[in-house]
């Protein structure tokens, strides 16, 4: 069963799925800065656009481009800045 999620007044939307790879979301976000929390380890791959990310314990933003992946630890908060519209694939492990 697909589940649609909407955050930050609709500026971030995703569709959740579960298949042989595991539980994942495919999502999009509008230009802006957002803070997310994790409940599992997340592998986020940018599928379109440019996303700046600040992971816990870091003091500078790291830029991720289409095709690049970053990993976020379980039970933490992290910040992202979308530079224009961004699409992503997030696998929860």
DRENPA-20215 format. One record per residue: residue number from 0; residue in one letter; x, y, z of N, C-alpha, C in turn. Coordinates in nm, 3 decimals, always signed. Each point is the difference from the previous one (the first is absolute). Example, Ala and Ser with C-alpha at 12.3 -4.5 7.8 and 13.67 -1.06 7.14 Angstrom:
BEGIN
k, r, n_east, n_north, n_up, ca_east, ca_north, ca_up, c_east, c_north, c_up
0, A, +1.319, -0.569, +0.780, -0.089, +0.119, +0.000, +0.090, +0.120, +0.000
1, S, -0.035, +0.105, -0.072, +0.082, +0.119, +0.006, -0.077, +0.109, +0.073
This chain:
BEGIN
k, r, n_east, n_north, n_up, ca_east, ca_north, ca_up, c_east, c_north, c_up
0, X, +0.084, -0.117, +0.000, -0.084, +0.117, +0.000, +0.089, +0.125, +0.000
1, X, -0.025, +0.092, -0.088, +0.074, +0.124, -0.005, -0.057, +0.098, +0.102
2, X, +0.090, +0.078, +0.062, -0.043, +0.100, +0.097, +0.057, +0.134, -0.042
3, X, -0.086, +0.101, -0.009, +0.042, +0.135, -0.039, +0.024, +0.081, +0.127
4, X, +0.116, +0.066, +0.007, +0.036, +0.085, +0.114, +0.019, +0.143, -0.049
5, X, -0.038, +0.095, +0.086, +0.016, +0.141, -0.033, +0.053, +0.073, +0.124
6, X, +0.103, +0.083, -0.018, +0.064, +0.069, +0.110, +0.017, +0.149, -0.034
7, X, +0.020, +0.080, +0.104, +0.033, +0.142, -0.016, -0.101, +0.072, -0.091
8, X, -0.128, -0.023, +0.029, -0.106, +0.069, -0.075, -0.007, -0.039, -0.146
9, X, +0.047, -0.120, -0.032, -0.008, -0.051, -0.137, +0.121, +0.028, -0.085
10, X, +0.106, +0.061, +0.058, +0.119, +0.027, -0.080, +0.092, -0.121, -0.012
11, X, -0.027, -0.104, +0.081, +0.070, -0.128, -0.011, -0.106, -0.109, -0.006
12, X, +0.006, -0.084, -0.103, -0.096, -0.109, -0.015, +0.073, -0.126, -0.038
13, X, -0.051, -0.115, +0.050, +0.061, -0.127, -0.036, -0.105, -0.109, -0.008
14, X, +0.035, -0.105, -0.070, -0.082, -0.120, -0.008, +0.084, -0.115, +0.055
15, X, -0.054, -0.069, +0.101, +0.071, -0.112, +0.063, -0.039, -0.131, -0.067
16, X, +0.098, -0.089, -0.009, -0.024, -0.132, -0.058, +0.083, -0.103, +0.076
17, X, -0.040, -0.125, -0.015, +0.076, -0.111, +0.058, +0.008, -0.108, -0.105
18, X, +0.125, -0.039, -0.034, +0.021, -0.104, -0.101, +0.120, -0.085, +0.041
19, X, +0.056, -0.074, -0.094, +0.111, -0.090, +0.030, +0.123, +0.074, +0.052
20, X, +0.016, +0.127, -0.035, +0.114, +0.079, +0.048, -0.021, +0.045, +0.144
21, X, -0.125, +0.006, +0.045, -0.032, +0.045, +0.135, -0.102, +0.111, -0.003
22, X, -0.004, +0.079, +0.106, -0.092, +0.114, +0.008, +0.073, +0.123, -0.052
23, X, -0.069, +0.077, -0.085, +0.062, +0.116, -0.061, -0.105, +0.107, -0.026
24, X, +0.048, +0.120, -0.027, -0.087, +0.107, -0.048, +0.063, +0.063, -0.124
25, X, -0.087, +0.044, -0.087, +0.037, +0.080, -0.115, -0.061, +0.136, +0.027
26, X, +0.080, +0.106, -0.001, -0.056, +0.129, +0.038, +0.053, +0.117, -0.079
27, X, -0.066, +0.113, +0.022, +0.039, +0.126, -0.061, -0.009, +0.110, +0.105
28, X, +0.083, +0.102, -0.016, -0.008, +0.116, +0.088, +0.021, +0.126, -0.081
29, X, -0.071, +0.104, +0.043, +0.015, +0.132, -0.060, +0.124, +0.067, +0.056
30, X, +0.044, +0.104, -0.067, +0.110, +0.082, +0.046, -0.025, +0.041, +0.146
31, X, +0.099, -0.019, +0.086, -0.016, +0.039, +0.140, +0.092, -0.078, +0.091
32, X, -0.008, +0.032, +0.129, +0.082, -0.066, +0.103, -0.092, -0.077, +0.093
33, X, +0.038, -0.125, +0.031, -0.085, -0.090, +0.078, +0.085, -0.077, +0.101
34, X, -0.064, -0.039, +0.111, +0.065, -0.087, +0.099, -0.086, -0.125, +0.016
35, X, +0.065, -0.116, -0.010, -0.068, -0.129, +0.010, +0.058, -0.079, +0.117
36, X, -0.078, -0.092, +0.052, +0.046, -0.095, +0.101, -0.008, -0.141, -0.057
37, X, +0.085, -0.087, +0.050, +0.003, -0.138, -0.049, -0.043, -0.098, +0.109
38, X, -0.061, -0.110, -0.042, -0.035, -0.109, +0.090, +0.079, -0.126, -0.033
39, X, +0.063, +0.001, -0.117, +0.087, -0.109, -0.045, +0.119, +0.063, -0.071
40, X, +0.094, -0.082, -0.041, +0.108, +0.049, -0.087, -0.061, +0.027, -0.137
41, X, +0.034, +0.114, -0.059, -0.055, +0.038, -0.129, +0.111, +0.020, -0.104
42, X, -0.020, -0.060, -0.115, +0.090, +0.019, -0.114, -0.076, +0.085, -0.100
43, X, +0.040, +0.126, -0.015, -0.070, +0.092, -0.089, +0.081, +0.024, -0.127
44, X, -0.065, -0.025, -0.113, +0.062, +0.021, -0.130, -0.074, +0.110, -0.073
45, X, +0.073, +0.098, -0.048, -0.060, +0.110, -0.075, -0.025, -0.050, -0.142
46, X, -0.124, +0.014, -0.047, -0.033, -0.045, -0.135, -0.018, +0.115, -0.098
47, X, -0.014, +0.123, +0.055, -0.009, +0.119, -0.084, +0.026, +0.122, +0.086
48, X, +0.075, +0.095, -0.051, +0.026, +0.123, +0.073, +0.126, -0.005, +0.084
49, X, +0.011, +0.098, +0.090, +0.117, +0.016, +0.087, -0.049, +0.018, +0.142
50, X, +0.059, -0.075, +0.095, -0.040, +0.008, +0.139, +0.123, +0.022, +0.088
51, X, -0.004, +0.104, +0.082, +0.103, +0.023, +0.101, -0.046, -0.066, +0.129
52, X, +0.093, -0.069, +0.067, -0.034, -0.079, +0.118, +0.095, +0.033, +0.114
53, X, -0.056, +0.014, +0.121, +0.082, +0.012, +0.120, -0.041, -0.112, +0.095
54, X, +0.088, -0.099, +0.012, -0.026, -0.114, +0.087, +0.038, +0.034, +0.144
55, X, -0.049, -0.076, +0.097, +0.032, +0.026, +0.141, +0.150, +0.003, +0.023
56, X, +0.045, +0.097, +0.080, +0.141, +0.012, +0.033, +0.082, +0.076, -0.103
57, X, -0.059, +0.030, -0.115, +0.072, +0.075, -0.103, -0.030, +0.149, +0.015
58, X, +0.091, +0.083, -0.049, -0.017, +0.145, +0.011, -0.005, +0.068, -0.137
59, X, +0.018, -0.077, -0.106, -0.007, +0.054, -0.136, -0.097, -0.084, -0.082
60, X, -0.057, +0.063, -0.100, -0.091, -0.068, -0.092, +0.080, -0.080, -0.102
61, X, -0.049, -0.119, -0.035, +0.057, -0.082, -0.107, -0.102, -0.005, -0.113
62, X, +0.045, +0.022, -0.122, -0.089, +0.003, -0.116, -0.006, -0.137, -0.066
63, X, -0.122, -0.046, -0.028, -0.022, -0.128, -0.069, -0.074, +0.028, -0.130
64, X, +0.050, -0.062, -0.106, -0.055, +0.016, -0.134, -0.074, -0.126, -0.042
65, X, -0.067, +0.007, -0.113, -0.072, -0.115, -0.055, +0.090, -0.123, -0.002
66, X, -0.052, -0.111, +0.054, +0.074, -0.127, +0.003, +0.084, -0.021, +0.124
67, X, +0.016, +0.103, +0.082, +0.082, -0.013, +0.121, -0.088, -0.038, +0.120
68, X, +0.060, -0.075, +0.093, -0.071, -0.053, +0.117, +0.071, +0.043, +0.128
69, X, -0.079, +0.033, +0.101, +0.054, +0.022, +0.134, -0.077, -0.087, +0.098
70, X, +0.063, -0.032, +0.112, -0.060, -0.089, +0.101, -0.019, +0.077, +0.129
71, X, -0.120, -0.013, +0.058, -0.033, +0.067, +0.124, -0.022, -0.106, +0.108
72, X, +0.060, +0.021, +0.116, -0.012, -0.095, +0.111, -0.143, -0.004, +0.055
73, X, -0.027, -0.101, +0.078, -0.130, -0.018, +0.066, -0.017, +0.098, +0.116
74, X, -0.123, +0.045, +0.020, -0.039, +0.084, +0.114, +0.078, +0.130, +0.011
75, X, +0.017, +0.069, -0.112, +0.068, +0.130, -0.001, -0.084, +0.099, -0.082
76, X, +0.038, +0.126, +0.008, -0.059, +0.104, -0.084, +0.107, +0.049, -0.096
77, X, -0.041, +0.033, -0.122, +0.094, +0.054, -0.097, -0.071, +0.107, -0.082
78, X, +0.079, +0.090, -0.058, -0.054, +0.112, -0.078, +0.033, -0.016, -0.147
79, X, -0.092, +0.047, -0.084, +0.024, +0.002, -0.144, -0.043, +0.135, -0.055
80, X, +0.066, +0.042, -0.108, -0.038, +0.119, -0.075, -0.017, -0.042, -0.146
81, X, -0.121, +0.012, -0.049, -0.027, -0.031, -0.141, +0.027, +0.126, -0.082
82, X, +0.082, -0.015, -0.101, +0.033, +0.110, -0.090, -0.087, -0.016, -0.125
83, X, -0.124, +0.045, +0.007, -0.097, -0.029, -0.103, -0.069, -0.130, +0.035
84, X, -0.084, -0.050, -0.087, -0.069, -0.126, +0.027, +0.099, -0.116, -0.002
85, X, -0.018, -0.090, +0.096, +0.090, -0.117, +0.015, -0.087, -0.126, +0.010
86, X, +0.045, -0.108, -0.063, -0.064, -0.130, +0.014, +0.100, -0.096, +0.062
87, X, -0.052, -0.095, +0.080, +0.089, -0.093, +0.071, -0.064, -0.137, +0.017
88, X, +0.087, -0.097, +0.026, -0.040, -0.136, +0.035, +0.063, -0.027, +0.136
89, X, -0.081, -0.039, +0.097, +0.052, -0.026, +0.135, -0.031, -0.145, +0.038
90, X, +0.105, -0.078, +0.027, -0.014, -0.139, +0.043, +0.025, -0.005, +0.151
91, X, -0.095, -0.062, +0.072, +0.009, -0.011, +0.146, +0.056, -0.138, +0.035
92, X, +0.110, -0.002, +0.076, +0.062, -0.129, +0.036, +0.011, -0.017, +0.150
